[in-house]
Amino acid sequence: MNDNTRKIIYTVLIGLPTILIVWTFSLYFFGCGTTNTCSGLPEAVVTPIPTLHPAAMPAPKVGVDAVPSAPRCRVSALKLLGAWVDAGYSETETFSFTDVKGVNCTANYKDDVQKLFTTPNLWYDGAQACITCHYADIAKATKNMDLSSYSGILAGSNRVNGAAKGNDILGGGVWANALMRQMLYAPDGKTEINRPPMPLGRPANVPADGPVISAGTPPLP
């Protein structure tokens, strides 16, 4: 084998791998640049998916909450009490009253009357509930009177030495004669018996018949 033949063979053996290496590097460089995340294919141009915001709908109500509440009547606190007393002041039976719009409404002790004694801020802003002073421990309660329960109201005031019965505060079922009315009815902040109107601290700008509240239900349409 002469020298020329050897040169050709050496050139092929060395040059061919060199060409393959250069060609492979060229494909990588021009296709991927300087990154190492090349997939060998050009990146597809896609439209971004828009963000869908959740619908601002209220959570569905279930159980008792799913039942719409019955419409309520509006009446002054003393007119509600008076209607209850004049109807016989039952603990369980309903009674009727006329609301501020002249509608004949129906109420009961548990849902409507009891809250007049147990709810703070009802008679005026900042008012304590009646049961703050008139509670079950009649030995310590003001005027030895318990307004926290139906039986306590019927037992009356001045139950000295834990007496089961004191002074009637419901006028024997006649609201016009009731001691409770005399303590709560206060035109211009003054009672008819010259005693501080209840609840204690009641300002003169509270209506004589007390605040107008939501109570009872109107007749069904």
C-alpha positions as CSV (number, residue, x, y, z in Angstrom):
1,M,0.0,0.0,0.0
2,N,1.5,3.3,-1.1
3,D,1.6,6.5,0.9
4,N,-1.3,8.2,-1.1
5,T,-3.6,5.3,-0.2
6,R,-2.7,5.5,3.4
7,K,-3.5,9.3,3.5
8,I,-6.9,8.7,1.9
9,I,-7.7,6.1,4.5
10,Y,-6.5,8.2,7.4
11,T,-8.4,11.2,6.1
12,V,-11.6,9.2,5.9
13,L,-11.2,7.6,9.3
14,I,-10.5,11.0,11.0
15,G,-12.6,13.3,8.9
16,L,-15.9,11.3,8.9
17,P,-16.3,11.3,12.7
18,T,-15.3,14.9,12.8
19,I,-18.0,15.8,10.3
20,L,-20.6,13.8,12.2
21,I,-19.7,15.6,15.5
22,V,-19.8,19.0,13.9
23,W,-23.1,18.3,12.2
24,T,-24.7,17.0,15.4
25,F,-23.5,20.0,17.4
26,S,-24.8,22.3,14.7
27,L,-28.3,20.8,14.9
28,Y,-28.3,21.1,18.7
29,F,-27.0,24.7,18.7
30,F,-29.3,26.1,16.1
31,G,-32.3,24.2,17.3
32,C,-31.9,24.7,21.1
33,G,-29.6,27.7,21.5
34,T,-27.8,27.5,24.8
35,T,-30.5,25.7,26.8
36,N,-30.6,22.0,27.6
37,T,-34.4,21.7,27.4
38,C,-34.6,21.2,23.7
39,S,-37.2,18.7,22.5
40,G,-36.0,18.9,19.0
41,L,-39.3,20.6,17.9
42,P,-40.2,24.2,17.7
43,E,-42.4,25.4,20.7
44,A,-46.0,25.5,19.8
45,V,-47.8,28.8,20.2
46,V,-51.0,28.3,22.2
47,T,-53.7,30.6,23.6
48,P,-53.7,30.7,27.4
49,I,-56.8,29.3,29.1
50,P,-58.7,32.1,30.9
51,T,-59.2,31.9,34.6
52,L,-62.8,31.1,35.6
53,H,-63.9,32.9,38.7
54,P,-66.4,31.1,41.0
55,A,-70.0,32.3,40.7
56,A,-70.9,34.7,43.5
57,M,-74.1,32.9,44.5
58,P,-75.1,32.5,48.1
59,A,-74.8,29.0,49.6
60,P,-78.1,27.1,49.4
61,K,-80.0,26.8,52.7
62,V,-80.9,23.5,54.1
63,G,-83.0,22.1,56.9
64,V,-84.9,24.7,59.0
65,D,-83.1,27.5,57.3
66,A,-84.6,26.5,53.9
67,V,-88.0,27.3,55.2
68,P,-88.8,31.1,54.7
69,S,-89.6,32.9,58.0
70,A,-93.1,34.0,58.5
71,P,-93.8,37.8,58.2
72,R,-93.9,39.6,61.5
73,C,-96.3,42.3,62.9
74,R,-95.2,45.5,64.5
75,V,-96.7,46.6,67.8
76,S,-95.7,48.6,70.9
77,A,-94.4,46.5,73.9
78,L,-97.2,47.6,76.3
79,K,-100.0,46.9,73.8
80,L,-98.6,43.4,73.2
81,L,-98.4,42.8,77.0
82,G,-101.9,44.3,77.5
83,A,-103.4,42.0,74.8
84,W,-101.8,39.0,76.5
85,V,-103.0,39.9,80.0
86,D,-106.6,40.8,78.8
87,A,-106.7,37.5,76.9
88,G,-106.1,35.6,80.2
89,Y,-102.2,35.5,80.1
90,S,-101.9,31.9,79.0
91,E,-98.5,30.2,78.7
92,T,-99.5,28.1,75.8
93,E,-102.5,29.4,74.0
94,T,-102.3,32.1,71.3
95,F,-103.9,35.5,71.7
96,S,-104.8,38.3,69.2
97,F,-103.7,41.9,69.0
98,T,-103.9,44.8,66.5
99,D,-100.6,46.0,65.1
100,V,-99.6,49.5,64.1
101,K,-101.2,49.1,60.7
102,G,-104.5,47.9,62.1
103,V,-103.9,44.3,61.1
104,N,-105.2,41.6,63.5
105,C,-102.2,39.5,64.4
106,T,-101.6,36.4,66.5
107,A,-98.9,35.9,69.2
108,N,-98.0,33.6,72.1
109,Y,-96.2,33.9,75.4
110,K,-93.1,31.9,74.5
111,D,-92.2,33.5,71.2
112,D,-93.4,37.0,71.8
113,V,-94.1,38.0,75.4
114,Q,-91.3,36.3,77.2
115,K,-88.6,38.2,75.2
116,L,-89.9,41.5,76.6
117,F,-88.4,40.5,80.0
118,T,-85.3,38.5,78.8
119,T,-83.9,40.6,75.9
120,P,-81.3,43.4,76.6
121,N,-81.5,46.7,74.6
122,L,-85.2,46.1,73.9
123,W,-86.8,48.9,75.8
124,Y,-84.1,51.4,74.9
125,D,-80.5,51.5,73.8
126,G,-78.3,50.2,76.6
127,A,-81.2,48.8,78.6
128,Q,-80.5,45.7,80.7
129,A,-82.9,42.8,80.4
130,C,-85.6,42.9,83.1
131,I,-84.3,39.5,84.4
132,T,-81.0,41.2,85.3
133,C,-82.7,42.5,88.5
134,H,-85.8,40.2,88.7
135,Y,-84.5,36.6,88.6
136,A,-85.2,33.2,90.1
137,D,-83.4,33.8,93.4
138,I,-86.2,35.9,94.8
139,A,-84.4,36.3,98.1
140,K,-81.8,38.5,96.3
141,A,-84.0,39.7,93.4
142,T,-85.3,43.3,93.4
143,K,-88.8,43.4,94.9
144,N,-88.4,39.7,95.5
145,M,-89.8,39.2,92.0
146,D,-88.9,36.7,89.3
147,L,-89.6,37.7,85.7
148,S,-87.4,35.0,84.2
149,S,-90.2,32.4,83.9
150,Y,-93.9,32.2,83.4
151,S,-94.5,30.8,86.9
152,G,-92.4,33.6,88.4
153,I,-94.5,36.3,86.6
154,L,-97.7,34.8,88.0
155,A,-96.2,34.5,91.5
156,G,-95.9,38.3,91.5
157,S,-93.8,40.7,93.6
158,N,-92.7,41.0,97.2
159,R,-92.4,37.3,97.8
160,V,-90.9,37.8,101.2
161,N,-89.1,34.8,102.8
162,G,-89.4,32.8,99.6
163,A,-93.2,32.9,99.6
164,A,-94.8,31.0,96.7
165,K,-97.2,33.9,96.1
166,G,-96.7,37.6,96.4
167,N,-98.5,40.7,95.0
168,D,-100.4,40.2,91.8
169,I,-98.7,42.2,89.0
170,L,-101.1,41.3,86.2
171,G,-104.2,43.0,87.6
172,G,-106.2,39.8,87.9
173,G,-106.3,39.7,84.1
174,V,-107.3,43.3,83.6
175,W,-104.4,45.2,82.1
176,A,-105.7,48.6,83.1
177,N,-105.4,47.6,86.7
178,A,-102.1,45.8,86.4
179,L,-99.1,46.9,88.6
180,M,-96.9,45.9,85.6
181,R,-98.6,48.5,83.5
182,Q,-98.3,51.1,86.1
183,M,-94.5,50.5,86.2
184,L,-94.1,50.4,82.4
185,Y,-96.5,53.0,81.1
186,A,-94.5,56.3,81.3
187,P,-95.7,59.4,79.3
188,D,-92.7,61.8,79.1
189,G,-90.7,59.4,81.3
190,K,-93.1,59.6,84.3
191,T,-95.3,56.9,85.6
192,E,-98.8,57.5,86.9
193,I,-97.8,56.3,90.4
194,N,-94.8,58.7,90.7
195,R,-92.3,55.9,90.6
196,P,-89.3,55.5,88.3
197,P,-90.4,53.9,85.0
198,M,-89.1,50.4,84.2
199,P,-86.7,49.2,83.0
200,L,-84.6,51.3,85.4
201,G,-82.8,54.2,83.7
202,R,-85.4,54.4,81.0
203,P,-85.0,57.8,79.3
204,A,-88.0,60.2,78.8
205,N,-87.8,60.0,75.0
206,V,-89.0,56.4,75.0
207,P,-92.7,56.3,74.0
208,A,-95.2,55.9,76.8
209,D,-96.2,52.5,75.5
210,G,-92.6,51.4,75.1
211,P,-90.8,50.7,71.9
212,V,-92.4,49.3,68.8
213,I,-91.2,45.8,68.2
214,S,-91.6,42.9,65.8
215,A,-94.0,40.3,67.3
216,G,-96.7,37.8,66.3
217,T,-97.8,37.0,62.7
218,P,-100.5,38.4,60.5
219,P,-103.3,36.2,59.1
220,L,-102.4,34.0,56.1
221,P,-103.2,35.5,52.7
